[in-house]
């Protein structure tokens, strides 16, 4: 029979995998909208206003789907993970409450002005509303990642007589040891995700019309982001890895495929992990590079999974691959970013069909990398919900497998219908020519601005 714990974990993984793709997109897209509106106010060029309205509708749809999927995720804390909620509630409850009160309300409060207020509140106030929505998405990520990071590197707490985690120092709780690295890593991932979506859409329109000014602008802005942020993400990832090495060494061992403890550990580029036999087969490796990357010392010792308690070892068979998918996509982004700089120098960024096809192909790459990174992070924390302190098996509600299985089936069917329809609608919006006025409402006061407003711009 099915294990209710496995079903509950799979249900949460399914929901969070759906949810995370929307914040990963809207965090970057909100900032992109703020930049577009700022450029329009500064340069008075109509192309920036057209692009603002083009992406505004897409942002509204993605934001709405993110909110709905987030609510469902929160619902599971009470149904499937009530023990976890009870034990961590005194700490995680207030943090999630702060996210709703300070971040989500900020986003939602100014979103209406951002969507419908261009002709009602004036340019400067509308721009302020756009900035507040962008700041709200960042602030929301701040709180949620603080919650998640505390579960990985708990700090500033004590445990009371009934086994609850209670706060002792809120500063240490919020700014726990892994939080700064996780926040920077996730924000850069969000910006790169948005950049490659924007670049992919721009490339698609340039393949149809090489003179499309708005498509050129999208591709150019996206590639500037990729060429600057992708290399910085490599540095941030290295810092995050060093932090993980200090606080979660078993996760690092599983990510790297190290079952044995090594001095001068190799970097395993490829292999087939076998958790049952605690070995890795068909290895392709670079000697001593693993120690050099992880400890910045080619002779440093890297502890293998065999030297950790058997009941505290994460699944290397999963995160070994998810980690490599994330890193592989990141390296491709760096290559694409440098390639775009070369094409700029050669004055062929807007004419290279091969490059445009590759950017179009890379459009969803950020989403894949984010999900792969999330799998690496969360599966690597297992078998704990609060690392080293509260195991997942001790966090689940007293539930029956049929109840969890039924709700899981309902979630899968509903998600694919609702979010599938939303995704199809977004792709239809992508097909609209950003340089045209098609799809931009002409009625004053509706989403966007009137054509008269364009004429005055």
N, C-alpha and C positions, 0 to 999 in steps of 0.2 A: 504494500500500500504506500501511498504518497506520504512523505514526512511533512507535517504542517510547518515546521521550521524552514525547510527548503522552499516550500510554496510561498511562505511569507517573504523570504529573502528574494525569491524570483519576482514576486509581485512588486516589491519596492524597487528592485533593480529595473524592472520594465518601466515603471512610472517615472523614476528619476532620469532614466535614459531619454525618455520622451521630453521631460521637462527641461533638462539642461540645454538642449539645442536652442530653445527659445531665448533664455537669458544670454547665452553665449552670442546670439545674434543681436538682440536688442541693446545690450550694453554698448557694443561697438557702433550700432546703427544710430543710437541716440546721440552719441558724440559726433558722428558723421553729419547728422542733421544740423547740429549746432554749428559745426564748421561751415556747412553750406550756407546757412542763413547768415552767419557772420561775414562770409565772403561776399554774399549778395549785398548786404548793407554797406560793406566797405567799397567794393568795386562797382556796384550798380550794374552788374552784368546779368542779363536775363537768364542765361544758362544755369546759373546757380539757383535761381528761384524755381526754374523748371525742375531741376534735379531734386530740390527740397520737396516739392509737391509730389514728385514721382516716388520718392522713398518714404514719404510721410504716411501714405496709405498702407504701404507694406509694413512699416513699423507698427501701425495701429493694430493690424491683424496679428502680427507675431507677438505683440505685447499682450493682446487678449488671450491668445492660446497659451502663453506662458503663465498668465494668472490662473486660468482654469486648471492647467496641469499641476500647478503648485498647490492649489487648494486640495486636490485629490491626494497629493503626496502627504500633506499635513494630516489629512483625515486618517491615514494609516497608522499614525503614531498612537491614536486612541484605540484602534481596532486590533491591529496585529502586534503592536509593540508597547502595550500598556505598562509592562514592567519597566522597560527602558524609560518611558515617559515619567513614571513615578520616581525612579531613582535619580534621574538627571534633571527633572523638572525645575528644582530650585535654581539651577544654573542656566539651562538651555531655554527654559520658558521665558524669563525676562529678556534674554538676548533676541529671541524670535519675536517677542512683543515689541522690542525697540525697532526691529526691522519693519514691522507693520506700521507703527506709529510715526517713525521718523523718515523712513525711506519710501515705503509703498504709498502712503498718503501724499507724500511730496510728489511722487510720479503721477498718481491718479489726479491729484488736485490741479496740477498745471497741464495735464494732458488735454483736457477739454479746451483750454485756451490755445494750446499748440495746434490742435486739430481744426478748430472752428473760429478762432479769434483774430485772424490776420487783419480783417477789415473792421474789427470792432474795438480793439484795444490799442492800436498803434503799433508801429514797427518795433520800437524799443522795448515795450512791454511784452510783445509777442516773443522777441528774441530772448528776453529774460525768462519767459515761461519755457522756451526750448532748452535754455541752459539748466533750469531747475529740473526738467525731466531727465536730462543727461546726468546731472549730479545725483538725482534720485536713483537712477539705475546703478551708478557706482556705489552709492551709500547702501543700497540693498545688497549688493555683492559683498560689501564690507561686513555686514552683520551675519549674513548666511555663511560666509567663509570663516568668520570668527567662530561660529557654532561648530562647523565641521572640523576646523583646526583644533578646537579644544578636545574634540573626541579623539583626535590623533595624538595630541600632546597636552594632556590635561594639566592645569596649573591653577594655583590660587584657590584651592578647595580644601574642604575637610569632609569626613564622612560621619554622619550622626548615628545615633543609636539604632535607628531603623534601616540603616544601610543607604541613606540618601546622600548624594553629593550636595554639599551646601557651600555657598560662597564665603570666602575669607578675604579675598582681594580681587575686586572687579577689574582693576587694571591688568593684573596678571592673567585673569581669565580671558579677557578680550584680546589682549596682546600676548597670547601664549606663544611658546617657542617657534611653532611652525607657521603661525598666521601671516607674518609679513611676506614670507617666501611664497606661500600659497596664494595670497592676494595678488601679488605682482604677477605670478605665473598665470593665474586665471584671467586677469585683466588683459594681459598681452595676448593670451589665446583668444579672447573675445574680439579684440581689435583685429587680429589676423583673420579670424573667421569672417568677420564683416568685410574686411578688405578683399578677400578672395571671392566672396559672393558679389560684391560691387564690381570687382574687376572682371569676373566671369560674365556678368550681364553686359558690361561695357564691351568686352571682347566679342560677345555674340552679335551685338548690334554693329560693331565694326566689321565683322565678317560679311555683313549684309551691305554696309555702306561705309567706306573708308573715310568719308568726309563728315560723318556725324559728329558735330562738335560736342554735344552732351556725352556721347559715348567715349569720345577722346578724353573728356574731363574725368569721367568715372574711372577709366583705365589708368590714367596718369596718377590720380590721387591714390588709388588702390595700390599701385606699384611703388609709390613713394613710401606708403605705410609698410609694405612688405619688405622693401630694401632696408628700412631702418629698424623696424620692430623685430623681424625674424632673427637677425643676428643677436639682438638684445635678449630675445627669448632663450637663445642657447645659453647665454651667460646666466640668466635668471634660473634656468633649469639646472645648471651646474650647482648654483648656490642652494637651490631647493634640495638637490640630491645630497649635498654635504650635510644639510640639516637632517634629512631623513636618515642618513648613515649614522648620525649621532643618536637619534631618538627612536628609530625603528630599523635597526640593523637587519632583522629577519626579512623585512620587506625588500631591502636592497639586495640581499642574498638571493631572494626569489626572482627579482627583476633581472638580475645579472646571470642567473642560472648556476650559482655557486652552491653546490651541495657539500663540497669539501672545503675546509679552511686552507687558505693559501697565503703564503708570503710571496709578494710579487705576483699577485693574481692577474690572470690574463683578462682581456676584454673579449667576451664571447660574442661574436657577430651573429653566428647562427648555431643552432643546436636543437635537439628534440628532448625537452625535459621529461623525466619519468619520476613522478612523485612516489609511485609505489616502491620502486627500487632505489629511490634517492640517488639518481644518477642522470647524467645528460649525455646523449649520444649524437653522433654525426657532427662533431664540433668543428667549427671554423673560428679560430681565435687569433688574437694578437698578443703575444707574451708581454706581461707586466703592465700593459696599458690600463687594465682594470684598476689596479692599485693606484696608478698615477692619476686617473680621473677621480676616483672616489676619495682618496686621501692625499692627493698631490705629492705622493711619494711612491716611486716605482717599486720599492721593496717593502711597502707596508703590508700588514696582515689583514686579510678580509675573512671574516668569520663565515663559515659555511652553514647551510641549513641543518646538517647533521649534528651540529653542536648546540642547537636550540632544543628546548623541550618539544617532544613530538606533538603535543596538543596545542602548541602555540605557533605552528608553522603555517604560513599562507600558501595558497595554491600556486606554485611556480609554473605549472602547466598552463595557467591562464595569464598571469601577469608578465611572464617572460615574453609572450607574443604581443600583448596589448601595449607594453612599454616600447617594443620595437616598432610597432605601427605608429605610435605617437612620435617617436624620435625620427623615424623615416620620413614622415610627412613634414616634420619640422625642417629637416635637411633639404627636402625638395623646395620648401618655401624660401629658404635662404638662397638656393641656386636660382630660383625664378626671380627673386629680388635683385640679385647681382646681374642676371641676364637682362632684366629690364633697364638697369643702369647702362649697360653696354649698348643696348638698342637706342636709348636716349642719346648717347654720345654719337651714334651713327645716324641719328635722325630717322630711325625706322621703327620706333615704338608703335606708331599708329598704322604702319603698312605691312608689318610682318604677319602674314596669315598663319604661319606655323606657330608663332608665339601666341597669337590670339586663340588658336585651337587648344594649345596647352593650358592657357589661363581658363578657358571655358571648361576643360576637363578638371582643372584644379578647383573649380567653384565650390563643390561640397567638401573639399579636403579638410577645412577647419573643423567642420562638424564631426567628421570621422576622428580627427586627432583629439578633440575635446572628449568624446565618448571613450576613446581608448585610454586617454589620461585618467578619466574618472574611474574606469574599471581598474586601472593600475593602482590608483589611490585607495579605493574602497575594498577591493578584493585583497589588496596587500595589508589592510588593517586586520583582516580576519585572523583568528576566530574571535575578535573583540569588537564590541561597539564603542566602548571607551577603552582605548588601547592600554593593555596590561592590567586593567582593573575590573572591567565588566564584560563577560563573554556574551556573544550573540545568542547562544543557547539559553542563557539566563536572562535574556532581555525580552523574549517573545511572550505574547499573551497566551493564556490557557485556551487555545483555539483548536477547532477540529479541522482536519484536512479538507473535508468536503466544502465547508463554508469558505475557506480561503481559496480553494480551487474554483468555486463558482464565481466569486467576486473577481478573480483573476481573468476568467473567461469573459466576463462582462466588461472589464476594463479593456481587454485586448480588442474586442469587437467595437466598443464605443470609441476608443482612441483612433482606430484605423478609419472609422467612418468620419468622425468629427474633424480630427486633425488632418486626415487625408484630404477632406474637402477644403480645409483652410490652406493646405499646402498647394493643392491644385489651383486655387484662386491666386495665391502669390505668384505661381509660375505664369499664370495668365497675365498678371500685371507686368512681369518681366518682359513679356513679348511686346508690350506697348512701346513704341518708339519714344525715348525720353526727350528727343528734340521736337516732337510734335506736341500739339495741344490736346491730343486724344486722351481721354481718361481723366482730364483735369476739369472739374466741375466749373461751369460758366456762371452759375448762380452765386451771387455774393452771399457770404455767410455759410455756404456749404463747405465741405472738406476742401481746403486749399484756398485759392483766390480767384477772382474774376479775370476774364481776358482783358478788361480795361486796366486792371492792376498791372498786367504784363506790359501793356502799351506804355504805361507811365514809368515802368522800371528803368 
